[in-house]
Amino acid sequence: MRELDQRTEDKKAEIDILAAEYISTVKTLSPDQRVEHLQKIQSAYSKCKEYSDDKVQLAMQTYEMVDKHIRRLDADLARFEADLKDKMEGSDFESSGGRGLKSKSKVEVKKRKEAPGVAAGEPQRKTLQRKRSIKEGESLFSFSPKNT
């Protein structure tokens, strides 16, 4: 892209020089020389337009390539989120003794989700319940809801 930009700028400078030469010598040139000089200027403009078209084409190709990768990444992300959601529904984090992930049945997960104070819209209450549990001497990672 930079190379095309440089070529275009060089060609514009050449056009400026040719135009300045033409303007300064137009009165002394014969009609055939005028036509020849104007054709040089027109040829330089055509070349400059060609470089500009190449830049536009390159930009479109780059955009399409980036768009293709973004769509692929979006699909991968959606698939990853779905897999993660499936794993989260099928397992839960329990750390009594630091054992890591422990599989729970869907009924237990549903009961946990329906328990008061642990609804999706009440994360603050859940945090407060954890802090109360710590004060009462329970494990930091115990996610069992308390009604207090």
C-alpha positions as a Markdown table, in Angstrom:
| # | Residue | x | y | z |
|---|---|---|---|---|
| 1 | Met | 0.0 | 0.0 | 0.0 |
| 2 | Arg | 2.8 | 2.4 | 0.9 |
| 3 | Glu | 4.6 | 1.5 | -2.4 |
| 4 | Leu | 1.4 | 2.4 | -4.3 |
| 5 | Asp | 1.1 | 5.6 | -2.3 |
| 6 | Gln | 4.6 | 6.5 | -3.2 |
| 7 | Arg | 4.2 | 5.8 | -6.9 |
| 8 | Thr | 1.0 | 7.9 | -6.9 |
| 9 | Glu | 2.7 | 10.8 | -5.2 |
| 10 | Asp | 5.7 | 10.5 | -7.6 |
| 11 | Lys | 3.3 | 10.5 | -10.6 |
| 12 | Lys | 1.5 | 13.6 | -9.2 |
| 13 | Ala | 4.8 | 15.4 | -8.9 |
| 14 | Glu | 5.6 | 14.5 | -12.4 |
| 15 | Ile | 2.2 | 15.7 | -13.6 |
| 16 | Asp | 2.8 | 19.0 | -11.8 |
| 17 | Ile | 6.2 | 19.5 | -13.5 |
| 18 | Leu | 4.7 | 18.6 | -16.9 |
| 19 | Ala | 1.9 | 21.0 | -16.4 |
| 20 | Ala | 4.2 | 23.8 | -15.3 |
| 21 | Glu | 6.4 | 23.2 | -18.4 |
| 22 | Tyr | 3.4 | 23.2 | -20.7 |
| 23 | Ile | 2.0 | 26.4 | -19.2 |
| 24 | Ser | 5.4 | 28.2 | -19.5 |
| 25 | Thr | 6.1 | 27.1 | -23.0 |
| 26 | Val | 2.6 | 26.8 | -24.5 |
| 27 | Lys | 3.0 | 30.0 | -26.6 |
| 28 | Thr | 6.2 | 28.9 | -28.2 |
| 29 | Leu | 5.2 | 25.3 | -29.0 |
| 30 | Ser | 3.8 | 24.2 | -32.3 |
| 31 | Pro | 0.3 | 22.6 | -32.4 |
| 32 | Asp | 1.9 | 19.1 | -32.7 |
| 33 | Gln | 4.2 | 19.7 | -29.8 |
| 34 | Arg | 1.2 | 21.0 | -27.7 |
| 35 | Val | -0.7 | 17.8 | -28.4 |
| 36 | Glu | 2.3 | 15.7 | -27.7 |
| 37 | His | 2.9 | 17.4 | -24.3 |
| 38 | Leu | -0.8 | 17.2 | -23.4 |
| 39 | Gln | -0.8 | 13.5 | -24.2 |
| 40 | Lys | 2.2 | 13.0 | -21.8 |
| 41 | Ile | 0.2 | 14.8 | -19.1 |
| 42 | Gln | -2.9 | 12.7 | -19.9 |
| 43 | Ser | -0.8 | 9.5 | -19.9 |
| 44 | Ala | 0.6 | 10.4 | -16.5 |
| 45 | Tyr | -2.9 | 11.1 | -15.2 |
| 46 | Ser | -4.0 | 7.7 | -16.5 |
| 47 | Lys | -1.1 | 6.0 | -14.7 |
| 48 | Cys | -1.9 | 7.9 | -11.5 |
| 49 | Lys | -5.6 | 6.7 | -11.8 |
| 50 | Glu | -4.4 | 3.1 | -12.3 |
| 51 | Tyr | -2.3 | 3.3 | -9.1 |
| 52 | Ser | -5.3 | 4.7 | -7.3 |
| 53 | Asp | -7.5 | 1.9 | -8.6 |
| 54 | Asp | -4.9 | -0.6 | -7.4 |
| 55 | Lys | -4.9 | 0.9 | -4.0 |
| 56 | Val | -8.7 | 0.7 | -3.8 |
| 57 | Gln | -8.6 | -2.9 | -4.9 |
| 58 | Leu | -6.0 | -3.8 | -2.3 |
| 59 | Ala | -8.0 | -2.0 | 0.4 |
| 60 | Met | -11.1 | -4.0 | -0.6 |
| 61 | Gln | -9.2 | -7.3 | -0.5 |
| 62 | Thr | -7.8 | -6.4 | 2.9 |
| 63 | Tyr | -11.2 | -5.5 | 4.2 |
| 64 | Glu | -12.7 | -8.8 | 2.9 |
| 65 | Met | -9.9 | -10.8 | 4.4 |
| 66 | Val | -10.3 | -9.1 | 7.8 |
| 67 | Asp | -14.1 | -9.5 | 7.6 |
| 68 | Lys | -13.7 | -13.2 | 6.9 |
| 69 | His | -11.4 | -13.6 | 9.9 |
| 70 | Ile | -13.8 | -11.6 | 12.1 |
| 71 | Arg | -16.7 | -13.8 | 11.1 |
| 72 | Arg | -14.6 | -17.0 | 11.8 |
| 73 | Leu | -13.6 | -15.6 | 15.2 |
| 74 | Asp | -17.2 | -14.7 | 16.0 |
| 75 | Ala | -18.3 | -18.3 | 15.1 |
| 76 | Asp | -15.5 | -19.7 | 17.2 |
| 77 | Leu | -16.4 | -17.5 | 20.1 |
| 78 | Ala | -20.1 | -18.4 | 19.9 |
| 79 | Arg | -19.1 | -22.1 | 19.8 |
| 80 | Phe | -16.7 | -21.6 | 22.7 |
| 81 | Glu | -19.4 | -19.8 | 24.7 |
| 82 | Ala | -21.9 | -22.6 | 24.0 |
| 83 | Asp | -19.4 | -25.3 | 25.1 |
| 84 | Leu | -18.6 | -23.3 | 28.2 |
| 85 | Lys | -22.3 | -22.9 | 29.0 |
| 86 | Asp | -22.8 | -26.6 | 28.5 |
| 87 | Lys | -19.9 | -27.4 | 30.8 |
| 88 | Met | -21.1 | -25.0 | 33.4 |
| 89 | Glu | -24.5 | -26.5 | 33.4 |
| 90 | Gly | -23.1 | -30.0 | 33.7 |
| 91 | Ser | -20.5 | -29.3 | 36.4 |
| 92 | Asp | -20.0 | -26.9 | 39.3 |
| 93 | Phe | -16.9 | -25.7 | 41.2 |
| 94 | Glu | -16.6 | -27.1 | 44.7 |
| 95 | Ser | -13.5 | -26.6 | 46.8 |
| 96 | Ser | -13.9 | -28.5 | 50.0 |
| 97 | Gly | -10.4 | -29.8 | 50.1 |
| 98 | Gly | -9.4 | -28.2 | 46.8 |
| 99 | Arg | -10.7 | -30.9 | 44.6 |
| 100 | Gly | -11.6 | -28.6 | 41.6 |
| 101 | Leu | -14.6 | -29.4 | 39.4 |
| 102 | Lys | -17.3 | -31.7 | 40.7 |
| 103 | Ser | -20.0 | -33.0 | 38.4 |
| 104 | Lys | -23.5 | -32.4 | 39.6 |
| 105 | Ser | -26.8 | -33.7 | 38.3 |
| 106 | Lys | -29.1 | -31.3 | 36.5 |
| 107 | Val | -31.6 | -31.4 | 39.4 |
| 108 | Glu | -28.9 | -30.2 | 41.8 |
| 109 | Val | -27.9 | -27.4 | 39.5 |
| 110 | Lys | -31.6 | -26.4 | 39.0 |
| 111 | Lys | -32.1 | -26.4 | 42.8 |
| 112 | Arg | -29.0 | -24.3 | 43.3 |
| 113 | Lys | -30.2 | -21.8 | 40.6 |
| 114 | Glu | -33.7 | -21.6 | 42.1 |
| 115 | Ala | -32.4 | -21.1 | 45.7 |
| 116 | Pro | -33.3 | -17.7 | 47.2 |
| 117 | Gly | -30.6 | -15.1 | 47.2 |
| 118 | Val | -28.6 | -16.8 | 44.4 |
| 119 | Ala | -30.8 | -15.6 | 41.5 |
| 120 | Ala | -28.9 | -14.3 | 38.4 |
| 121 | Gly | -30.1 | -10.8 | 39.2 |
| 122 | Glu | -28.7 | -10.8 | 42.7 |
| 123 | Pro | -24.9 | -11.2 | 42.6 |
| 124 | Gln | -24.4 | -8.7 | 45.4 |
| 125 | Arg | -26.6 | -10.7 | 47.8 |
| 126 | Lys | -24.6 | -13.8 | 46.9 |
| 127 | Thr | -21.3 | -12.0 | 47.7 |
| 128 | Leu | -22.7 | -10.8 | 51.0 |
| 129 | Gln | -23.8 | -14.3 | 51.9 |
| 130 | Arg | -20.3 | -15.6 | 51.2 |
| 131 | Lys | -18.8 | -12.9 | 53.5 |
| 132 | Arg | -21.3 | -13.9 | 56.2 |
| 133 | Ser | -20.4 | -17.5 | 55.7 |
| 134 | Ile | -16.7 | -16.7 | 56.2 |
| 135 | Lys | -17.5 | -14.9 | 59.4 |
| 136 | Glu | -19.4 | -17.9 | 60.6 |
| 137 | Gly | -16.4 | -20.1 | 60.0 |
| 138 | Glu | -17.4 | -21.8 | 56.8 |
| 139 | Ser | -15.2 | -22.5 | 53.8 |
| 140 | Leu | -14.6 | -19.5 | 51.4 |
| 141 | Phe | -15.6 | -21.5 | 48.4 |
| 142 | Ser | -18.8 | -23.0 | 49.7 |
| 143 | Phe | -21.6 | -21.9 | 47.3 |
| 144 | Ser | -24.5 | -23.3 | 49.2 |
| 145 | Pro | -27.0 | -20.4 | 49.7 |
| 146 | Lys | -28.1 | -19.4 | 53.2 |
| 147 | Asn | -31.3 | -17.8 | 54.1 |
| 148 | Thr | -30.4 | -15.3 | 56.8 |
